[in-house]
Amino acid sequence: MLETTAPVSGCAVAASGRDFKPPSWLSSPHLQSVFPSLPFRRPGVARRSRRLVAASREIVLDCGDGVRLLAHHATCERAGHARASRVAVLLHGWEGSSESLYVLSLGQYLLDRGFDVVRLNLRDHGGSHYLNAEIFHSCRIQEVVGAVQRIGQLNAGRGLNLVGFSLGGNFFLRVAARAGAAGLELERVVAVCPVADPRHTLARLEAGWPVYRSYFVWKWRRSLAQKQAAWPQLYDLSEVRAMDNLTDMTDYLARRYGGYPSLEDYLQGYAITGDALTAVRHPTRIITAADDPIIPVEDFERVARPPALVVNRTAHGGHCGYYDAGRGGTWIEREIYATLTAT
């Protein structure tokens, strides 16, 4: 059942009332977590999202302090529709990108329904390793705030909405908490299965289904190889790339290149538990699943509950899955659209 664990006030966002009920063959949380991103689905998603891709233009955003982030901006006008009054900024999860299947699919769904769409890449994601010398880490929140500020400037007069998945959801929740200080006016923020307490997420990745750890170790090694190739005069990352677990890799990079005294200090630096979200003032919704194998649902009991924030917990969905094999968009796409257009 869809559960609202914060009061719905005049400035909060309510659920559509539709619960997520996967077909029996898709009820496994592991299958939910991996199925939407399996490679055999790419041709179909690419076919459905071709109008989004055709209407997109690559932009490099000046995020302040010399930082640049890569994004792809699609407009309704370039897609042959009327000028949009609203823009949705989509942010992928860790080691995903603006080309991730769930980002492309949602982007097309929203473009078809009257939103301009910006698919933002975090630093060192989406092949953008060449743009900034310093290595990505998850505490680099100010550059994402800067990216959203710049997107807002480029889309002046249009309502600004943020939708993030997993680590991207964590980033956008932290942006929402800093929006007031940054002079950002946001319409709605949606975070799907966001990382809440990074210590617990890291422990789940290490001790859970081995496929998750192997997948992220492989993707991270590949990303670090791209970083070294882009900046050979700065980095020899062979030592960390030889490691075979996420904890040692994170510890090494956080202390050596992130400037953190310990792994614990780094992980706490991007947690959204405690009072981290107290300053959220724009309508914000978290959607998370009780059966998420990567993000413990109990962590959300330790997230602050300002009136603008709603936390919805579903029984099923896995990690950023919510795939129901139906037509007309996935459950999570329909739910995000319902949230962004709620009156």
Secondary structure, 3 states (H helix, E strand, C coil): CCEECCCCCCCCCCCCCCCCCCCHHHCCHHHHHHHHHCHHHHHHHHHHCHHHHHCEEEEEEECCCCCEEEEEEECCCCCCCCCCCEEEEEECCCCCCCCCHHHHHHHHHHHHCCEEEEEECCCCCCCCCCCCCCCCCCCCHHHHHHHHHHHHHHCCCCEEEEEEECHHHHHHHHHHHHHHHHCCCCCEEEEECCCCCHHHHHHHHHHCCHHHHHHHHHHHHHHHHHHHHHCCCCCCCHHHHCCCCHHHHHHHHHHHCCCCCCHHHHHHHCCCCECCCCCCCCCEEEEEECCCCCCCHHHHHHECCCCCEEEEEECCCCCCCCCCCCCCCCHHHHHHHHHHCCC
